Amino acid sequence: MANTDTIDLVAKILLIIGGLNWGLFIFGVNLVTIISFGVDIVAKIVYGLVAVAAIIALVKLFKK
């Protein structure tokens, strides 16, 4: 099984991507589309991973 520190790091990176995506949306820029090179299925996977990262962060928030 993966190291929890690695999972936490990946979750934090994905949450940063999600937050930046929302922030850049104000200027009409979609960071996920840029990262995925416009490939729709890759963008959906990134959005899904960001959602999973948010769930991980939420669970950790209430565990402490």
N, C-alpha and C positions, 0 to 999 in steps of 0.2 A: 504494500500500500504506500501511497505517496506520503512524503514527509509533510506534516501540517504546516511547517514554516513555508514550504514551497507553495502549498495551496493558498495560504494567506497572502503571499507575495503576488501570486497570479490574480487572486481576487481583488487585491488593491489596485493592480495595474488595470484590470478590466473596469473597476469602478471609476478610476481616473479617466479612462477612455469614454465611459458613459457620461461622466460629468462634463468633460470637455465638449462632447458631442452636443449636449443640451446647451451649453454656453455658446458654442459657435453657431448653433441653429438661429440665434438672434440675427446673425449676419448672413444667413442663407447658406451656410456651409455645413455639409453633413460629413463629419469626420469618419464615420463608419463606411460610407460610400467610398471615400478616398482610400481608407485602409484596405477595403475589399476590392479595389480596382474596378468598382461598378458591377461586380458579379453578384447577382441577387442572392443566390443561395449562400454565398460566403457572408454577405451582410446579415442574413437571417441567423446564421450560426453565431456571428459576433454578438448580435442583439441577444440571442439566447444565452450565451456565455456571460454577458453583462448581467442578465437577470439572475442567473445562478449565483454569480458573485454577490449580488445584492442580497440574495437569500442567505448566503453564507455569513455575510456581515451582520444581517439582522439576527440570525440565530446566535452568533457570538456576542452581540450586544446584550441579549437577554439572558445569556448563560452566566454572565459575570455579576 
